[in-house]
Amino acid sequence: MNNIINELIQENIGQAIDKRRDRLLMGDEVYQQDCTDTQELLNRYEALNLERSDRLLINDLICCMETRDSRCADLSYLCGFSDAIKLLHELGILKEFKE
């Protein structure tokens, strides 16, 4: 069943999930405040007089953390979606769903 769910998610549901998540984030006050704060901190960071090597190291760190967090969020959402499909199947709501 995991293979079928993964195929459904990758082929059909991934884009819908992204759209839904983006709409939720745009309406979330905490997320919006974090975005504002992030931009302010990035502006302050860019104004620092740092050596090129130090700036590259910090940039790489920031990018790696953002990529990691984004991937974790995507996988968490997909895991929840997969769990919901399995639960619906176990409850008999998705009766024609073949493993």
Secondary structure, DSSP 8 states (H G I E B T S, - for coil): -HHHHHHHIIIIIHHHHHHHHHHHHHT-HHHHHHHHHHHHHHHHHHHS---HHHHHHHHHHHHHHHHHHHHHHHHHHHHHHHHHHHHHHHTTTTTT---
